[in-house]
């Protein structure tokens, strides 16, 4: 009997999206022979944990996402330089043109450089995007007390600041928006997080914008001048000012791209048998920088590659669950000012909880410093279940809410909140 002929699946990029895709393909029957090429020396590690690695809380091996016996063939330290869709080949900087029957572009993203005219390369300006970046910063750990500035108070910036602080740097965070993590937090939640982080030794300034960088005669950065006329001296600058999709491989008319490589609900690009996945792709107006949508994309793409029918990928309001310097943060749903808001504040404990309710249903939640009940809240929001029987203890999670509902009283909730503050905010 003749052996079944395999098809060549080529994946360009060896990041988290590729790891999730390989995990999903391992669960499905298929005839693909899988080859992965990636620029970094180490493939398929968890970038989310880079700050923990920088802080010395994890070892590099703890970031691995695939088993040692993964079926794919990896070519690490190899960069794709050009795509020939007519010949179905990817040309690489090792001189090899690799054939594909199906191609997945999973080239991720890079740090977006801030619009500062005087920004130029210097040996004390860094980003935290790869294992190599972390290694470079860890070699500076002997400079305890040196002044580090992190530009950007979003998720990546605060994680980098936590890592630098753990290494002994005197670390300050500069954020252009008045609210830290303004994509995830409301104003008050950002203030709670800022107080907690400042209590752990970070210096934080919000609502400030760098106007220019100053360098010494030997080309090293020595400080930042701010638009408000202020100045900050620093020995190290880390840029964490957002990300830009890596779409360079799509630089040909047939492969359509805007901010990222355009895909449909099956992750197909405008060229037959070419797909894009993760941070490099764009669906509608959306690009993707969080784990949840990339995992969903990987599951959809794996089924498409294996001929399994599925509903396809569709952007949604994915819950965001994070831990910044040990501080739990969770957000799900919407927090529209026109909805009813129930707010719990415990400043001494660094806990802030906000629930949004509309039409007798939970529509949004934000938790800072205490993630209790997060999965249950996400379920209530997703299902749109009426919460009238649960309202009295809703703020404190499933157990208190259901106990209060069963007892027909707020006894448990009153016990929990005797020394706390709850108020209802209505716009």
SULZIDA-V703715 format. One record per pair of residues at least 12 apart in sequence whose C-alpha atoms are under 8 Angstrom apart, sorted by the first residue. I is the first residue (numbers start at 0). J is the second residue. D is the distance in Angstrom with one decimal. If there is no record, write none. Layout:
BEGIN
i:I j:J d:D
i:I j:J d:D
END
This chain:
BEGIN
i:4 j:30 d:7.7
i:5 j:30 d:5.2
i:5 j:31 d:5.6
i:5 j:32 d:6.0
i:6 j:30 d:6.3
i:6 j:31 d:4.9
i:6 j:32 d:5.8
i:6 j:99 d:8.0
i:6 j:100 d:6.1
i:7 j:31 d:5.8
i:7 j:32 d:5.0
i:7 j:33 d:6.2
i:7 j:34 d:7.5
i:7 j:98 d:7.4
i:7 j:99 d:5.1
i:7 j:100 d:5.1
i:7 j:101 d:6.6
i:8 j:31 d:5.9
i:8 j:32 d:5.9
i:8 j:33 d:4.8
i:8 j:34 d:6.3
i:8 j:99 d:5.8
i:8 j:100 d:6.0
i:8 j:101 d:5.0
i:8 j:102 d:5.9
i:8 j:103 d:7.7
i:9 j:33 d:6.0
i:9 j:34 d:4.9
i:9 j:35 d:6.0
i:9 j:36 d:7.9
i:9 j:98 d:7.7
i:9 j:99 d:5.6
i:9 j:100 d:7.7
i:9 j:101 d:6.4
i:9 j:102 d:4.9
i:9 j:103 d:6.3
i:10 j:33 d:7.5
i:10 j:34 d:6.2
i:10 j:35 d:4.7
i:10 j:36 d:6.4
i:10 j:102 d:5.9
i:10 j:103 d:4.7
i:10 j:104 d:6.1
i:10 j:105 d:6.9
i:11 j:35 d:6.0
i:11 j:36 d:5.2
i:11 j:37 d:6.3
i:11 j:79 d:7.1
i:11 j:102 d:7.7
i:11 j:103 d:6.2
i:11 j:104 d:5.0
i:11 j:105 d:5.7
i:11 j:106 d:6.3
i:12 j:35 d:6.9
i:12 j:36 d:5.8
i:12 j:37 d:4.7
i:12 j:38 d:7.3
i:12 j:104 d:6.7
i:12 j:105 d:4.8
i:12 j:106 d:4.5
i:12 j:107 d:7.2
i:13 j:35 d:6.6
i:13 j:36 d:6.5
i:13 j:37 d:4.9
i:13 j:38 d:7.8
i:13 j:39 d:7.8
i:13 j:42 d:5.0
i:13 j:43 d:5.1
i:13 j:105 d:7.3
i:13 j:106 d:7.6
i:14 j:42 d:6.5
i:14 j:43 d:4.6
i:14 j:44 d:6.5
i:14 j:45 d:7.8
i:14 j:105 d:7.4
i:14 j:106 d:7.6
i:14 j:107 d:7.0
i:15 j:43 d:5.6
i:15 j:44 d:6.4
i:15 j:45 d:6.1
i:15 j:46 d:7.3
i:15 j:64 d:7.8
i:16 j:105 d:6.6
i:16 j:107 d:8.0
i:16 j:276 d:6.6
i:16 j:277 d:5.5
i:16 j:293 d:6.0
i:16 j:294 d:6.9
i:16 j:297 d:6.6
i:17 j:43 d:6.8
i:17 j:105 d:6.5
i:17 j:276 d:8.0
i:17 j:297 d:7.7
i:18 j:43 d:5.3
i:18 j:44 d:7.8
i:18 j:64 d:6.3
i:18 j:65 d:6.6
i:19 j:294 d:6.0
i:19 j:297 d:5.8
i:19 j:298 d:7.7
i:20 j:294 d:7.9
i:20 j:297 d:4.6
i:20 j:298 d:6.6
i:20 j:300 d:7.4
i:20 j:301 d:6.2
i:21 j:71 d:7.9
i:22 j:65 d:7.6
i:23 j:297 d:7.0
i:23 j:298 d:5.9
i:23 j:301 d:6.0
i:24 j:301 d:5.5
i:24 j:302 d:7.9
i:24 j:305 d:7.9
i:27 j:301 d:8.0
i:27 j:302 d:7.8
i:27 j:305 d:7.1
i:28 j:305 d:7.1
i:29 j:305 d:5.6
i:32 j:71 d:7.3
i:33 j:70 d:7.4
i:33 j:71 d:4.9
i:33 j:72 d:6.3
i:34 j:71 d:5.6
i:34 j:72 d:4.7
i:34 j:73 d:6.0
i:34 j:74 d:7.7
i:35 j:71 d:6.8
i:35 j:72 d:6.1
i:35 j:73 d:4.8
i:35 j:74 d:6.2
i:36 j:73 d:5.9
i:36 j:74 d:4.7
i:36 j:75 d:5.9
i:36 j:76 d:7.9
i:36 j:77 d:6.1
i:36 j:78 d:7.3
i:36 j:79 d:7.7
i:37 j:73 d:7.8
i:37 j:74 d:6.5
i:37 j:75 d:5.1
i:37 j:76 d:6.0
i:37 j:77 d:5.5
i:37 j:78 d:6.2
i:37 j:79 d:8.0
i:38 j:75 d:6.0
i:38 j:76 d:4.4
i:38 j:77 d:4.8
i:38 j:78 d:4.9
i:39 j:75 d:6.0
i:39 j:76 d:5.0
i:39 j:77 d:7.5
i:40 j:75 d:5.2
i:40 j:76 d:4.9
i:41 j:75 d:6.7
i:42 j:73 d:7.8
i:42 j:75 d:6.8
i:43 j:63 d:6.5
i:43 j:64 d:5.9
i:43 j:65 d:6.9
i:44 j:62 d:5.1
i:44 j:63 d:4.5
i:44 j:64 d:5.4
i:45 j:62 d:4.9
i:45 j:63 d:6.4
i:45 j:64 d:6.4
i:46 j:62 d:7.6
i:46 j:128 d:7.2
i:46 j:129 d:7.1
i:48 j:62 d:6.7
i:49 j:127 d:7.7
i:49 j:128 d:7.8
i:49 j:129 d:7.5
i:49 j:130 d:7.2
i:49 j:133 d:7.1
i:50 j:158 d:5.4
i:50 j:159 d:5.6
i:50 j:161 d:7.1
i:50 j:162 d:5.3
i:51 j:162 d:6.6
i:52 j:133 d:7.5
i:52 j:162 d:7.8
i:53 j:133 d:5.7
i:53 j:134 d:7.9
i:53 j:136 d:7.6
i:53 j:137 d:6.6
i:53 j:159 d:7.9
i:53 j:162 d:5.1
i:53 j:163 d:7.2
i:53 j:166 d:7.8
i:54 j:161 d:7.1
i:54 j:162 d:4.1
i:54 j:163 d:6.8
i:54 j:164 d:7.8
i:54 j:165 d:5.2
i:54 j:166 d:6.1
i:55 j:162 d:7.9
i:55 j:165 d:7.8
i:55 j:166 d:8.0
i:77 j:91 d:6.7
i:77 j:92 d:6.4
i:77 j:93 d:6.5
i:78 j:91 d:5.5
i:78 j:92 d:5.6
i:78 j:93 d:7.7
i:79 j:91 d:4.3
i:79 j:92 d:6.4
i:79 j:248 d:7.5
i:80 j:92 d:6.3
i:80 j:248 d:7.0
i:81 j:248 d:6.1
i:82 j:248 d:6.3
i:82 j:249 d:7.5
i:84 j:270 d:7.6
i:86 j:98 d:7.9
i:87 j:99 d:5.6
i:87 j:100 d:7.0
i:100 j:272 d:7.1
i:101 j:272 d:4.8
i:101 j:273 d:5.9
i:101 j:274 d:7.8
i:102 j:272 d:6.3
i:102 j:273 d:4.8
i:102 j:274 d:6.1
i:103 j:273 d:6.0
i:103 j:274 d:4.7
i:103 j:275 d:5.4
i:103 j:276 d:6.9
i:104 j:273 d:7.6
i:104 j:274 d:6.1
i:104 j:275 d:4.5
i:104 j:276 d:6.2
i:104 j:279 d:7.8
i:105 j:275 d:5.9
i:105 j:276 d:5.0
i:105 j:277 d:6.1
i:105 j:278 d:7.5
i:105 j:279 d:6.4
i:106 j:245 d:5.8
i:106 j:246 d:7.4
i:106 j:277 d:8.0
i:106 j:278 d:7.5
i:106 j:279 d:5.9
i:107 j:244 d:6.1
i:107 j:245 d:5.7
i:107 j:277 d:6.3
i:107 j:278 d:4.6
i:107 j:279 d:4.8
i:108 j:242 d:6.0
i:108 j:243 d:5.3
i:108 j:244 d:4.2
i:108 j:245 d:4.8
i:108 j:278 d:5.6
i:108 j:279 d:5.9
i:109 j:128 d:7.5
i:109 j:242 d:5.4
i:109 j:243 d:5.4
i:109 j:244 d:6.5
i:109 j:245 d:6.5
i:110 j:126 d:7.2
i:110 j:128 d:7.4
i:110 j:238 d:7.6
i:110 j:239 d:6.7
i:110 j:240 d:6.7
i:110 j:241 d:5.9
i:110 j:242 d:4.4
i:110 j:243 d:6.2
i:111 j:239 d:7.8
i:111 j:240 d:5.8
i:111 j:241 d:5.3
i:111 j:242 d:4.7
i:111 j:243 d:5.4
i:112 j:238 d:7.3
i:112 j:240 d:6.6
i:113 j:240 d:6.4
i:115 j:209 d:7.4
i:115 j:210 d:6.4
i:115 j:211 d:6.0
i:115 j:212 d:7.8
i:116 j:211 d:6.8
i:117 j:211 d:5.7
i:117 j:212 d:5.8
i:117 j:213 d:7.9
i:118 j:211 d:7.5
i:118 j:212 d:6.4
i:121 j:218 d:6.4
i:121 j:219 d:5.6
i:121 j:220 d:6.5
i:122 j:219 d:6.6
i:123 j:219 d:6.4
i:123 j:220 d:6.4
i:123 j:234 d:6.9
i:123 j:235 d:5.0
i:123 j:236 d:6.3
i:124 j:220 d:7.2
i:124 j:235 d:6.1
i:124 j:236 d:4.8
i:124 j:237 d:5.9
i:124 j:238 d:7.5
i:125 j:235 d:7.8
i:125 j:236 d:6.3
i:125 j:237 d:4.8
i:125 j:238 d:6.3
i:126 j:237 d:5.3
i:126 j:238 d:5.2
i:126 j:239 d:6.6
i:127 j:155 d:7.9
i:127 j:159 d:6.8
i:127 j:237 d:7.4
i:127 j:238 d:7.8
i:127 j:239 d:7.5
i:137 j:166 d:7.7
i:140 j:166 d:5.5
i:140 j:167 d:6.9
i:140 j:168 d:7.7
i:142 j:167 d:7.7
i:142 j:168 d:7.2
i:143 j:166 d:7.2
i:143 j:167 d:4.7
i:143 j:168 d:5.4
i:143 j:169 d:7.8
i:144 j:167 d:5.9
i:144 j:168 d:4.8
i:144 j:169 d:5.2
i:145 j:167 d:7.9
i:145 j:168 d:5.2
i:145 j:169 d:5.9
i:145 j:233 d:7.8
i:145 j:234 d:6.1
i:145 j:235 d:7.8
i:146 j:168 d:6.0
i:146 j:169 d:4.9
i:146 j:170 d:6.1
i:146 j:171 d:7.9
i:146 j:232 d:7.5
i:146 j:233 d:4.9
i:146 j:234 d:5.1
i:146 j:235 d:6.4
i:147 j:163 d:7.6
i:147 j:168 d:6.1
i:147 j:169 d:5.9
i:147 j:170 d:4.7
i:147 j:171 d:6.3
i:147 j:233 d:5.7
i:147 j:234 d:5.9
i:147 j:235 d:4.6
i:147 j:236 d:5.8
i:147 j:237 d:7.6
i:148 j:170 d:5.8
i:148 j:171 d:4.9
i:148 j:172 d:5.8
i:148 j:173 d:7.2
i:148 j:233 d:6.4
i:148 j:235 d:6.3
i:148 j:236 d:4.9
i:148 j:237 d:6.3
i:149 j:170 d:7.4
i:149 j:171 d:6.2
i:149 j:172 d:4.8
i:149 j:173 d:6.3
i:149 j:236 d:5.9
i:149 j:237 d:4.7
i:149 j:238 d:6.1
i:149 j:239 d:6.8
i:150 j:172 d:6.0
i:150 j:173 d:5.1
i:150 j:174 d:6.4
i:150 j:236 d:7.3
i:150 j:237 d:6.2
i:150 j:238 d:5.1
i:150 j:239 d:5.7
i:150 j:240 d:6.4
i:151 j:172 d:6.7
i:151 j:173 d:5.8
i:151 j:174 d:4.8
i:151 j:175 d:7.2
i:151 j:238 d:6.9
i:151 j:239 d:5.0
i:151 j:240 d:5.0
i:151 j:241 d:7.7
i:152 j:172 d:6.3
i:152 j:173 d:6.5
i:152 j:174 d:4.8
i:152 j:175 d:7.9
i:152 j:179 d:5.4
i:152 j:180 d:6.0
i:152 j:205 d:8.0
i:152 j:239 d:7.7
i:153 j:174 d:7.9
i:153 j:179 d:6.3
i:153 j:180 d:4.3
i:153 j:181 d:7.1
i:153 j:182 d:7.7
i:153 j:239 d:7.7
i:153 j:240 d:7.8
i:153 j:241 d:7.9
i:154 j:180 d:6.3
i:154 j:323 d:7.6
i:155 j:239 d:5.9
i:155 j:241 d:7.8
i:156 j:172 d:7.5
i:156 j:238 d:7.6
i:156 j:239 d:4.9
i:156 j:240 d:7.5
i:157 j:172 d:7.5
i:157 j:323 d:6.8
i:157 j:324 d:7.8
i:158 j:323 d:6.1
i:158 j:324 d:6.8
i:159 j:237 d:7.8
i:160 j:172 d:7.0
i:160 j:201 d:7.6
i:161 j:201 d:8.0
i:161 j:323 d:7.7
i:161 j:324 d:5.6
i:164 j:200 d:7.5
i:164 j:201 d:7.2
i:169 j:201 d:7.6
i:170 j:200 d:7.9
i:170 j:201 d:5.6
i:170 j:202 d:6.2
i:171 j:201 d:5.8
i:171 j:202 d:4.3
i:171 j:203 d:5.5
i:171 j:204 d:7.7
i:172 j:201 d:7.3
i:172 j:202 d:6.1
i:172 j:203 d:4.7
i:172 j:204 d:6.2
i:173 j:203 d:6.2
i:173 j:204 d:5.1
i:173 j:205 d:6.0
i:173 j:207 d:6.6
i:173 j:208 d:7.6
i:174 j:203 d:7.9
i:174 j:204 d:6.3
i:174 j:205 d:4.7
i:174 j:206 d:6.1
i:174 j:207 d:6.1
i:174 j:208 d:7.2
i:175 j:205 d:5.9
i:175 j:206 d:4.6
i:175 j:207 d:4.8
i:175 j:208 d:5.2
i:176 j:205 d:6.0
i:176 j:206 d:4.8
i:176 j:207 d:7.4
i:177 j:205 d:4.9
i:177 j:206 d:4.3
i:177 j:207 d:8.0
i:178 j:190 d:7.1
i:178 j:205 d:6.6
i:178 j:206 d:7.7
i:179 j:192 d:7.6
i:179 j:193 d:7.0
i:179 j:205 d:7.1
i:183 j:319 d:7.8
i:183 j:330 d:6.7
i:184 j:330 d:7.8
i:184 j:365 d:7.4
i:188 j:351 d:6.5
i:188 j:365 d:7.9
i:188 j:367 d:6.5
i:191 j:346 d:7.5
i:191 j:349 d:6.4
i:191 j:350 d:7.5
i:191 j:351 d:7.0
i:191 j:367 d:7.4
i:192 j:326 d:7.9
i:192 j:349 d:7.7
i:192 j:367 d:7.1
i:192 j:368 d:7.8
i:195 j:349 d:6.4
i:196 j:324 d:7.6
i:207 j:225 d:7.0
i:207 j:226 d:7.3
i:207 j:227 d:7.5
i:208 j:225 d:5.8
i:208 j:226 d:5.8
i:208 j:227 d:7.9
i:209 j:223 d:6.4
i:209 j:224 d:5.8
i:209 j:225 d:4.2
i:209 j:226 d:5.8
i:210 j:223 d:7.5
i:210 j:224 d:5.6
i:210 j:225 d:4.9
i:210 j:226 d:5.0
i:211 j:223 d:6.0
i:211 j:224 d:5.2
i:211 j:225 d:6.9
i:212 j:224 d:6.1
i:220 j:233 d:7.5
i:220 j:234 d:7.1
i:220 j:235 d:7.5
i:220 j:236 d:7.9
i:221 j:233 d:5.5
i:221 j:234 d:6.0
i:222 j:234 d:7.7
i:242 j:288 d:7.8
i:243 j:258 d:7.9
i:244 j:258 d:6.9
i:244 j:259 d:5.5
i:244 j:278 d:5.7
i:244 j:279 d:4.3
i:244 j:280 d:7.1
i:244 j:286 d:8.0
i:245 j:259 d:7.3
i:245 j:278 d:7.7
i:245 j:279 d:5.2
i:246 j:259 d:5.9
i:246 j:260 d:6.0
i:246 j:279 d:5.9
i:246 j:280 d:7.8
i:253 j:269 d:6.8
i:253 j:270 d:6.5
i:254 j:268 d:6.8
i:254 j:269 d:5.5
i:254 j:270 d:5.9
i:255 j:268 d:7.3
i:255 j:269 d:6.0
i:256 j:281 d:7.8
i:257 j:281 d:7.7
i:258 j:281 d:7.0
i:258 j:286 d:7.7
i:259 j:278 d:8.0
i:259 j:279 d:5.4
i:259 j:280 d:4.7
i:259 j:281 d:4.8
i:259 j:286 d:6.8
i:260 j:275 d:6.8
i:260 j:279 d:6.2
i:260 j:280 d:4.4
i:260 j:281 d:5.5
i:261 j:275 d:7.9
i:261 j:280 d:5.9
i:261 j:281 d:4.8
i:261 j:282 d:6.0
i:261 j:283 d:7.6
i:262 j:274 d:7.3
i:262 j:275 d:6.7
i:262 j:280 d:6.6
i:262 j:281 d:6.1
i:262 j:282 d:5.4
i:262 j:283 d:8.0
i:263 j:282 d:6.3
i:264 j:282 d:7.6
i:264 j:311 d:4.9
i:264 j:312 d:4.7
i:264 j:313 d:6.4
i:265 j:299 d:6.5
i:265 j:300 d:6.2
i:265 j:303 d:6.6
i:265 j:311 d:5.3
i:265 j:312 d:6.3
i:266 j:296 d:7.3
i:266 j:299 d:7.8
i:266 j:300 d:6.2
i:266 j:312 d:7.6
i:276 j:293 d:7.2
i:276 j:296 d:6.7
i:276 j:297 d:7.1
i:277 j:292 d:7.9
i:277 j:293 d:5.0
i:277 j:296 d:7.2
i:278 j:293 d:7.6
i:282 j:314 d:7.9
i:285 j:314 d:7.6
i:291 j:317 d:6.7
i:292 j:314 d:7.4
i:292 j:317 d:7.3
i:295 j:312 d:7.1
i:296 j:312 d:6.1
i:299 j:311 d:5.8
i:299 j:312 d:6.3
i:316 j:331 d:7.1
i:316 j:332 d:6.2
i:317 j:331 d:6.8
i:317 j:332 d:7.8
i:318 j:330 d:5.7
i:318 j:331 d:4.3
i:318 j:332 d:7.1
i:318 j:377 d:6.9
i:319 j:331 d:6.4
i:326 j:367 d:7.2
i:326 j:368 d:5.2
i:326 j:369 d:7.8
i:327 j:366 d:7.6
i:327 j:367 d:5.9
i:327 j:368 d:4.9
i:327 j:369 d:5.8
i:327 j:370 d:5.7
i:328 j:365 d:7.6
i:328 j:366 d:5.6
i:328 j:367 d:4.7
i:328 j:368 d:6.4
i:328 j:369 d:7.3
i:328 j:370 d:6.5
i:329 j:364 d:7.7
i:329 j:365 d:5.7
i:329 j:366 d:5.0
i:329 j:367 d:6.7
i:329 j:370 d:6.3
i:329 j:373 d:6.8
i:330 j:363 d:7.6
i:330 j:364 d:5.6
i:330 j:365 d:4.5
i:330 j:366 d:6.4
i:331 j:363 d:5.5
i:331 j:364 d:5.4
i:331 j:365 d:6.8
i:331 j:376 d:7.9
i:331 j:377 d:6.2
i:331 j:380 d:7.8
i:332 j:362 d:5.6
i:332 j:363 d:4.1
i:332 j:364 d:6.5
i:332 j:377 d:7.8
i:332 j:380 d:6.6
i:333 j:355 d:7.4
i:333 j:362 d:6.0
i:333 j:363 d:4.6
i:333 j:364 d:7.4
i:334 j:354 d:7.9
i:334 j:355 d:5.9
i:334 j:362 d:7.6
i:334 j:363 d:5.5
i:334 j:364 d:7.1
i:335 j:355 d:7.6
i:336 j:425 d:7.7
i:336 j:426 d:5.7
i:337 j:425 d:7.2
i:337 j:426 d:5.3
i:338 j:355 d:6.1
i:338 j:356 d:5.9
i:338 j:357 d:5.6
i:338 j:425 d:6.8
i:338 j:426 d:7.0
i:339 j:355 d:5.6
i:339 j:356 d:5.1
i:339 j:357 d:6.4
i:339 j:423 d:7.2
i:339 j:424 d:6.3
i:339 j:425 d:5.0
i:339 j:426 d:7.2
i:340 j:353 d:6.7
i:340 j:354 d:5.5
i:340 j:355 d:4.5
i:340 j:356 d:6.3
i:340 j:423 d:5.6
i:340 j:424 d:5.0
i:340 j:425 d:6.1
i:341 j:353 d:5.7
i:341 j:354 d:5.2
i:341 j:355 d:6.5
i:341 j:356 d:8.0
i:341 j:394 d:7.6
i:341 j:421 d:7.3
i:341 j:422 d:6.0
i:341 j:423 d:4.5
i:341 j:424 d:6.1
i:342 j:354 d:6.5
i:342 j:421 d:5.8
i:342 j:422 d:5.5
i:342 j:423 d:6.1
i:342 j:424 d:7.1
i:343 j:394 d:7.5
i:343 j:419 d:7.8
i:343 j:420 d:6.0
i:343 j:421 d:4.8
i:343 j:422 d:6.8
i:344 j:419 d:7.0
i:344 j:420 d:5.8
i:344 j:421 d:6.8
i:345 j:419 d:6.2
i:345 j:420 d:7.1
i:348 j:368 d:8.0
i:349 j:367 d:7.7
i:349 j:368 d:5.8
i:350 j:366 d:7.7
i:350 j:367 d:5.7
i:350 j:368 d:4.6
i:350 j:369 d:5.9
i:351 j:366 d:6.0
i:351 j:367 d:5.1
i:351 j:368 d:6.6
i:351 j:369 d:7.5
i:352 j:364 d:7.5
i:352 j:365 d:5.8
i:352 j:366 d:4.5
i:352 j:367 d:6.3
i:352 j:369 d:7.8
i:352 j:394 d:7.6
i:353 j:365 d:5.1
i:353 j:366 d:6.5
i:354 j:394 d:7.2
i:359 j:385 d:5.5
i:359 j:386 d:5.9
i:359 j:387 d:6.2
i:360 j:379 d:7.9
i:360 j:380 d:7.5
i:360 j:383 d:5.9
i:360 j:384 d:6.1
i:360 j:385 d:5.0
i:360 j:386 d:5.6
i:360 j:387 d:8.0
i:361 j:376 d:7.7
i:361 j:379 d:6.4
i:361 j:380 d:5.5
i:361 j:383 d:6.9
i:361 j:384 d:7.7
i:361 j:385 d:7.7
i:361 j:386 d:7.0
i:362 j:380 d:5.2
i:362 j:383 d:7.6
i:363 j:380 d:6.7
i:364 j:376 d:7.1
i:371 j:395 d:7.5
i:371 j:396 d:6.6
i:372 j:395 d:7.2
i:372 j:396 d:4.6
i:372 j:397 d:6.5
i:373 j:396 d:7.9
i:375 j:396 d:7.3
i:375 j:397 d:6.7
i:376 j:396 d:7.7
i:388 j:404 d:5.5
i:389 j:401 d:6.3
i:389 j:403 d:7.3
i:389 j:404 d:5.7
i:391 j:403 d:6.7
i:391 j:404 d:7.6
i:391 j:408 d:7.7
i:391 j:409 d:5.9
i:391 j:412 d:7.2
i:392 j:404 d:7.8
i:392 j:409 d:6.7
i:392 j:411 d:7.7
i:392 j:412 d:5.5
i:395 j:412 d:7.5
i:399 j:411 d:6.4
i:399 j:412 d:6.6
END
